[in-house]
Amino acid sequence: MRRKSLALAAVVGMLLAACGTAGEEATTTTSADVTTTTVAETTTSSVAETTTTTTFETVTVKVVTLPFITFAPYYIGLEEGYYEKYGIDIELVEFTVQEEILPALSSGQVDVSSGLVSAGMFNAMARGSEIKIVADKGYVDPDGCVNWTVLGRDDLVESGELDTADQLEGLTVNIVPATWLEYYLSEVLAEGDLTLDDIDKVNISSPAVPEALDTDQIDAAVNAEPWVTRLNAAGHVPVLPLPQELTPGQSGAVQLFGPTLLGDNRDVGVRFMAGYLESVAQYAEGPTERNLEIIAEFSQLPEDLLSTMCWPAINPSGDVDENGIMRFQEFAVDRQYLDTIVEADVFMDSSFLEEAREMMGAGG
């Protein structure tokens, strides 16, 4: 069942970060009439077991979505029935102002969100917001392709003026501040004995980056797919070292649950997670004909681009690199984006993954 709620905000932001209807019962053998509720309306466990099957009350889960390929598991799960299998009816909610996403999650307006690891997440947690990281949403696969990197302007690379990290000194670099991408840039600069204070940082939207590079407004940019492939095709070349060398295994994007799933309705969160893991498993198959069909529709990216670009790696186990998260926080404190480190028992809840795996192993 495809359902989408639009325009919880009215201003177009930076490109990156209701009651349901009755649906089919998720069961291994039979189907029956069920009641659909939202997570906020659910006050008791909605899982009932019998000796032969598991029957789930269908619950609507509101999930924030953006038109990026890392959101593909939500669409794949919708199209292939992975969430419905566990009694989850997803309502996809699009935001046009990214700054409103975390407040909406912490207040229960939406149930699930995801995006780049950012100082904003941990500042919200430090202030007492009831949100937690529950799964990986994009990590640096040591053996994978390059999904995000620093790309240097073509003429600088061709002339040998931007072959190594130390040559970034004094250049103008586009970067989304206070995010994992800026952390990665700091790691690149450190390879050249530089810091973020040694460059001129700007923040322009990804669609504006190609023209900014072509017209010499900026000298380099930290970008993710599909912009890496597009910029590379235009001659703008990744600047070594790559993420696989500097940040192997680190989670750069994560999935978050809000209070509606962390509290009395956590069983719904477990069921959602089971559907998510099954969706990620299909996503990990890469550019199959079926995956291309689904992703091209929601992302509005042409299939020829999707078939050639690097698909961001999402950890198939869902596990998050907590040590990498701590290193990001240390960076954020050093840059004064954070006042203090948020400990793992505050920012992370891996129990949803653990229980979802058990549920999947038991056949749902």
PyMOL commands that set and color helices and strands:
alter all, ss='L'
color gray80, all
select helices_A, chain A and resi 39-41+69-80+84-86+98-106+119-126+154-158+165-168+180-191+196-198+206-214+227-233+243-246+259-262+266-283+289-299+303-308+322-334+344-347+351-361
alter helices_A, ss='H'
color red, helices_A
select strands_A, chain A and resi 4-5+37-38+47-49+54-56+59-65+88-94+112-116+132-139+148-152+172-174+200-202+220-224+237-238+251-257
alter strands_A, ss='S'
color yellow, strands_A
deselect
rebuild
show_as cartoon
